[in-house]
Amino acid sequence: MQVRAVLRACVAPADATALARMDAGLVEVLGASGPRWHHTVATDPGKAHLVLDDAHGPAGYLVLAAPRGPEPGVELHRLVVAADRRGRGLGRALLRTALALAAVPHPPDGLGHDPAWVRPDWLAAGRLWLQVHPANTAALQLYRSEELVTEARLPSAPGDPSSPARRLVLARG
């Protein structure tokens, strides 16, 4: 499917309320949210908060985080598509764009981005990683279809590897 959409930098606070509405009902998956969260992330130099605009306005967003700590590569911190626009290939387009922006080897084609957006130097790390709840089957299916592989399983009981997984760490690159 050809997606006619463009990524642009989040404009805080103008976008914050619309993006927070997209997060409604996803608190268990996303954690903290709300207009203040989006405003804070949009102004953080260690994050790239990008909004996907289609013909009807904001359709989704992604947040990429700079490499930090022991985990190498760019973190796909968040990828959200508005509920009324799911099932149209926008999530896949956002994921492919995240892979391309992180300069993962042989990235698939992604979305065009606003030429006015200034790409942070840290973004081209050559590796993209993320954490996902193991019950989020739709997200896992998407990530695995784009060749992200499970690198770690974070147990629900710290120190007990036999406890159910609380999060999975997937990566590519």
Rosetta silent file (secondary structure, phi, psi, omega in degrees, C-alpha in Angstrom):
SEQUENCE: MQVRAVLRACVAPADATALARMDAGLVEVLGASGPRWHHTVATDPGKAHLVLDDAHGPAGYLVLAAPRGPEPGVELHRLVVAADRRGRGLGRALLRTALALAAVPHPPDGLGHDPAWVRPDWLAAGRLWLQVHPANTAALQLYRSEELVTEARLPSAPGDPSSPARRLVLARG
SCORE:     score description
SCORE:     0.000 S_00000001
   1 L     0.000  133.474  176.879    0.000    0.000    0.000 S_00000001
   2 L   -86.491  118.572 -179.362    1.315    3.443   -0.876 S_00000001
   3 L   -95.201  123.314  177.533    0.983    5.714    2.150 S_00000001
   4 L   -97.852   86.220 -177.230    0.556    9.407    1.340 S_00000001
   5 L  -153.681  162.473 -179.040    1.815   10.894    4.564 S_00000001
   6 E  -134.704  142.086  173.049    4.737   12.882    5.918 S_00000001
   7 E   -92.110  141.597  176.258    6.641   12.804    9.182 S_00000001
   8 E  -143.293  163.242  177.056    7.433   16.063   10.891 S_00000001
   9 E   -65.717  141.762  174.625    8.793   17.115   14.240 S_00000001
  10 L   -64.633  133.836  176.945    6.266   17.273   17.053 S_00000001
  11 L  -103.984  108.502 -179.683    5.364   20.862   17.818 S_00000001
  12 L   -95.057  137.914    1.703    4.867   21.205   21.545 S_00000001
  13 L   -92.598    3.729 -174.006    2.410   22.111   22.917 S_00000001
  14 L   -56.303  -39.521 -177.689    0.320   22.399   19.714 S_00000001
  15 L   -88.300  -16.517 -167.796    0.381   18.623   19.003 S_00000001
  16 H   -56.821  -43.023 -177.511    0.380   17.398   22.604 S_00000001
  17 H   -68.344  -44.402  179.749   -3.381   17.127   23.148 S_00000001
  18 H   -63.011  -41.063 -179.549   -4.086   15.338   19.844 S_00000001
  19 H   -69.779  -37.769  177.421   -1.261   12.863   20.441 S_00000001
  20 H   -63.187  -34.691  176.054   -2.374   12.228   24.022 S_00000001
  21 H   -62.736  -35.885  177.488   -5.841   11.354   22.665 S_00000001
  22 H   -63.592  -29.681 -177.741   -4.205    8.681   20.487 S_00000001
  23 H   -77.976  -14.424 -177.272   -2.713    7.178   23.642 S_00000001
  24 L   -55.379  133.651 -179.630   -6.127    6.791   25.302 S_00000001
  25 L    83.582   -0.434 -178.399   -6.789    3.171   26.122 S_00000001
  26 L  -114.782   14.547 -175.506   -3.120    2.232   25.749 S_00000001
  27 H   -56.530  -41.021 -179.624   -1.902    3.081   29.274 S_00000001
  28 H   -63.960  -31.863 -179.895   -1.095   -0.559   30.087 S_00000001
  29 H   -84.661  -43.481 -172.794    1.040   -0.791   26.962 S_00000001
  30 H   -89.964  -33.086 -172.063    2.546    2.707   26.930 S_00000001
  31 L    84.625 -142.918 -176.523    2.775    3.730   30.561 S_00000001
  32 L   -54.592  143.623  178.212    2.922    7.460   31.277 S_00000001
  33 L  -158.956 -166.248  179.640    1.229    9.707   28.756 S_00000001
  34 L   109.424  166.564 -179.010   -0.784   12.886   28.412 S_00000001
  35 H   -56.244  -40.482 -179.503   -0.137   16.320   26.905 S_00000001
  36 H   -63.233  -40.508  178.867    2.613   17.099   29.430 S_00000001
  37 H   -59.452  -48.858 -178.701    4.428   13.844   28.554 S_00000001
  38 H   -63.156  -40.494  177.916    4.364   14.710   24.832 S_00000001
  39 H   -61.817  -45.347  179.800    5.521   18.273   25.502 S_00000001
  40 H   -61.685  -46.206 -178.694    8.426   17.020   27.648 S_00000001
  41 H   -66.170  -40.158 -178.652    9.510   14.434   25.073 S_00000001
  42 H   -63.518  -25.296 -178.726    9.227   16.893   22.182 S_00000001
  43 L  -101.248    4.445  179.859   11.662   19.256   23.892 S_00000001
  44 L   -86.000  119.094 -178.889   14.169   16.547   24.962 S_00000001
  45 L   -67.892  -13.382  177.423   17.328   16.720   22.776 S_00000001
  46 L   -90.810    7.980  179.443   17.895   12.994   23.390 S_00000001
  47 E  -134.784  148.991  171.879   14.629   12.095   21.699 S_00000001
  48 E  -114.121  110.140 -178.759   13.139   12.521   18.246 S_00000001
  49 E  -104.684  106.961 -173.357    9.366   12.910   18.573 S_00000001
  50 E  -115.533  134.979 -177.871    7.915   12.681   15.062 S_00000001
  51 E  -104.810  134.357  176.187    4.289   13.113   14.052 S_00000001
  52 E   -94.011  114.545  177.073    2.771   11.329   11.066 S_00000001
  53 E  -103.037  134.574  170.344    0.417   13.655    9.198 S_00000001
  54 E  -119.120 -165.558 -176.500   -1.945   12.382    6.537 S_00000001
  55 L   -61.740  -17.801 -176.721   -4.685   14.199    4.651 S_00000001
  56 L  -108.330   10.310 -179.236   -6.777   14.387    7.848 S_00000001
  57 E   104.799 -160.169 -178.146   -4.102   15.650   10.268 S_00000001
  58 E   -58.498  124.984 -178.423   -2.060   13.703   12.855 S_00000001
  59 E  -113.048  -13.043 -178.701   -2.483    9.969   12.194 S_00000001
  60 E   175.360 -177.831  177.728    0.224    8.605   14.468 S_00000001
  61 E  -160.213  163.232  170.621    3.625    9.256   15.915 S_00000001
  62 E  -138.713  153.196  176.720    6.890    7.676   16.889 S_00000001
  63 E  -126.762  123.617  175.340    9.489    8.510   19.494 S_00000001
  64 E  -110.749  140.029 -178.588   13.121    7.509   19.019 S_00000001
  65 E  -117.516  142.939 -179.552   15.618    7.802   21.866 S_00000001
  66 L   -62.480  151.943  175.173   19.371    8.345   21.669 S_00000001
  67 L   -55.880  140.681  179.713   21.733    5.521   22.604 S_00000001
  68 E  -157.443  157.765  175.729   22.321    5.367   26.356 S_00000001
  69 L    56.329 -152.243 -174.111   23.558    2.986   28.978 S_00000001
  70 L   -80.381  -13.722 -177.020   24.562   -0.546   28.054 S_00000001
  71 E   -87.579  110.287 -179.223   22.025   -1.033   25.225 S_00000001
  72 L   -74.412  151.767  175.125   23.628    0.043   21.918 S_00000001
  73 L    99.122  174.138  179.339   21.570    1.642   19.194 S_00000001
  74 E   -82.895  135.542  177.190   18.530    3.841   18.873 S_00000001
  75 E   -93.066  129.782  168.047   15.523    2.876   20.967 S_00000001
  76 E   -82.233   95.477 -173.008   12.100    2.841   19.376 S_00000001
  77 E   -75.904  -34.539 -178.933   10.527    4.265   22.501 S_00000001
  78 E  -159.316  141.460  173.734    7.000    4.540   21.140 S_00000001
  79 E  -140.999  115.942 -176.317    5.043    3.883   17.946 S_00000001
  80 E  -134.304  136.265  173.726    1.329    4.747   17.976 S_00000001
  81 E  -118.288  136.978  178.702   -1.274    4.944   15.216 S_00000001
  82 L   -55.141  139.370 -175.957   -4.631    6.628   15.812 S_00000001
  83 H   -54.264  -38.938 -177.108   -7.344    4.020   16.425 S_00000001
  84 H   -77.938   -1.369 -179.727   -9.432    5.192   13.472 S_00000001
  85 H  -121.127    7.914  179.072   -6.489    4.800   11.075 S_00000001
  86 L   -70.990  156.007  178.740   -5.186    1.365   12.078 S_00000001
  87 L    83.258   11.595 -178.503   -5.085   -1.413    9.514 S_00000001
  88 L  -113.949    7.295  179.512   -3.938    0.866    6.680 S_00000001
  89 L    89.555    4.732 -178.605   -0.195    0.180    6.801 S_00000001
  90 H   -69.995  -38.481  177.789    0.709    3.289    8.801 S_00000001
  91 H   -61.985  -43.644  178.333    2.310    1.321   11.649 S_00000001
  92 H   -63.991  -42.337  178.375    4.486   -0.583    9.197 S_00000001
  93 H   -62.192  -40.761  177.401    5.419    2.676    7.439 S_00000001
  94 H   -64.406  -43.757  179.568    6.382    4.218   10.797 S_00000001
  95 H   -63.373  -44.055  178.815    8.465    1.169   11.746 S_00000001
  96 H   -63.307  -36.133  176.811   10.233    1.148    8.387 S_00000001
  97 H   -66.645  -41.910  177.156   10.946    4.834    8.775 S_00000001
  98 H   -59.963  -42.603  177.581   12.375    4.260   12.255 S_00000001
  99 H   -62.615  -43.478  179.898   14.655    1.563   10.822 S_00000001
 100 H   -65.527  -43.111  179.920   15.758    3.872    8.009 S_00000001
 101 H   -65.436  -33.786  178.735   16.381    6.806   10.361 S_00000001
 102 L   -80.000    0.095  178.583   18.419    4.588   12.691 S_00000001
 103 L    58.670   40.179  175.362   20.481    3.573    9.637 S_00000001
 104 L   -67.254  136.713 -178.850   19.839   -0.121   10.187 S_00000001
 105 L   -53.379  134.290  179.733   21.635   -2.076    7.447 S_00000001
 106 L    53.550   52.516 -179.611   19.416   -2.589    4.387 S_00000001
 107 L   -69.864  145.393  173.464   16.433   -0.700    5.792 S_00000001
 108 L   -70.127  165.365  177.476   13.152   -1.018    3.956 S_00000001
 109 L   -63.062  143.570  177.360   11.624    2.097    2.423 S_00000001
 110 L  -124.191 -159.493 -179.706    9.868    4.378    4.881 S_00000001
 111 L   -82.941  152.840  170.094    7.943    7.608    4.804 S_00000001
 112 E   -71.221  152.591  177.715    9.261   10.852    3.442 S_00000001
 113 E  -123.041  159.420 -178.899    9.978   13.402    6.126 S_00000001
 114 L   -60.422  121.729 -178.657    9.645   17.141    6.326 S_00000001
 115 L   -63.462  -16.423  177.917   12.887   18.641    4.951 S_00000001
 116 L   -77.163  -16.525  179.730   12.702   21.328    7.649 S_00000001
 117 L   -73.109  131.356 -179.976   13.217   18.675   10.334 S_00000001
 118 L   -96.117  115.763 -178.170   16.815   18.574   11.543 S_00000001
 119 L   -72.040  124.452  177.481   17.988   14.990   12.053 S_00000001
 120 L   -64.966  146.252 -179.885   19.937   14.590   15.342 S_00000001
 121 H   -58.674  -34.514 -175.854   23.517   13.295   14.939 S_00000001
 122 H   -70.855  -11.463 -170.766   22.851   10.378   17.310 S_00000001
 123 H   -68.381  -33.032 -176.310   20.104    8.958   15.108 S_00000001
 124 L   -86.265   65.688 -175.497   22.253    6.983   12.640 S_00000001
 125 L   -86.795  -17.269 -179.900   23.366    4.305   15.110 S_00000001
 126 L    84.271    4.516 -179.537   22.958    1.292   12.791 S_00000001
 127 L  -151.733  138.253  176.016   20.734   -0.561   15.263 S_00000001
 128 E  -123.325  132.593  177.155   17.129   -0.194   16.422 S_00000001
 129 E  -134.985  162.067 -179.899   15.808   -1.839   19.560 S_00000001
 130 E  -157.261  164.714  171.557   12.581   -1.735   21.541 S_00000001
 131 E  -114.081  142.114 -179.863   10.732   -3.283   24.442 S_00000001
 132 E  -142.685  144.816  175.695    7.298   -4.803   23.960 S_00000001
 133 L   -71.796  134.171 -176.557    4.810   -6.550   26.235 S_00000001
 134 L   -63.123  -19.324  178.221    4.625  -10.224   25.215 S_00000001
 135 L   -84.813   -6.153  179.651    0.798  -10.064   25.086 S_00000001
 136 L   -83.398   72.841 -171.809    0.910   -7.280   22.465 S_00000001
 137 H   -64.008  -36.674  179.449    0.581   -9.796   19.643 S_00000001
 138 H   -63.113  -44.710  178.530   -0.224   -7.298   16.888 S_00000001
 139 H   -64.757  -44.319  179.512    2.949   -5.318   17.646 S_00000001
 140 H   -60.182  -42.004  179.137    5.053   -8.478   17.900 S_00000001
 141 H   -61.543  -44.093  178.292    3.748   -9.698   14.553 S_00000001
 142 H   -62.444  -50.308 -176.933    4.628   -6.367   12.930 S_00000001
 143 H   -60.495  -43.903 -178.700    8.110   -6.208   14.480 S_00000001
 144 H   -69.475  -32.506  178.107    8.963   -9.775   13.562 S_00000001
 145 H   -67.347  -20.590  176.912    7.675   -9.304   10.008 S_00000001
 146 L  -101.962   21.217  171.271   10.248   -6.521    9.663 S_00000001
 147 L    71.163   22.640  169.670   13.021   -8.839   10.896 S_00000001
 148 L   -80.055  138.645 -177.229   13.378   -7.625   14.469 S_00000001
 149 E  -118.680  151.666  178.201   14.422  -10.548   16.644 S_00000001
 150 E   -72.776  122.454  178.767   14.001  -11.225   20.341 S_00000001
 151 E  -104.166  -27.513 -177.770   17.292  -10.568   22.113 S_00000001
 152 E  -153.159  155.396  176.785   16.165  -10.710   25.720 S_00000001
 153 E  -123.491  117.149 -177.924   13.232  -11.640   27.893 S_00000001
 154 E   -93.515  112.941 -175.268   12.772   -9.472   30.974 S_00000001
 155 E   -69.611  152.233  179.389   11.147  -11.589   33.715 S_00000001
 156 L   -70.570  -27.543  175.442    8.254  -10.263   35.788 S_00000001
 157 L  -108.738  105.811 -178.234   10.101  -11.287   38.948 S_00000001
 158 L   -52.037  133.654  179.189   13.614   -9.771   38.849 S_00000001
 159 L    85.858   -5.610  179.429   16.242  -12.455   39.278 S_00000001
 160 L  -117.282   90.228 -176.382   13.819  -15.280   38.442 S_00000001
 161 L   -63.877  -15.272  179.503   14.273  -16.177   34.763 S_00000001
 162 L   -85.983   -7.176  178.652   11.501  -18.786   35.018 S_00000001
 163 L   -73.611  157.896 -179.817    8.876  -16.136   35.862 S_00000001
 164 L   -58.021  148.740  179.865    6.586  -14.941   33.036 S_00000001
 165 E   -68.565  132.579  173.897    8.082  -12.327   30.728 S_00000001
 166 E   -88.859  -38.928  178.691    7.189   -8.760   31.616 S_00000001
 167 E  -147.539  154.351  171.387    8.782   -7.310   28.469 S_00000001
 168 E  -114.218  142.469  174.825   10.670   -8.608   25.451 S_00000001
 169 E  -104.227  119.381  177.892   13.616   -6.758   23.938 S_00000001
 170 E  -114.202  149.987 -179.189   13.613   -6.947   20.140 S_00000001
 171 E  -152.911  162.398  172.438   16.266   -5.510   17.840 S_00000001
 172 E  -147.444  135.875  178.349   17.543   -5.306   14.311 S_00000001
 173 L   106.795    0.000    0.000   20.956   -4.207   13.140 S_00000001
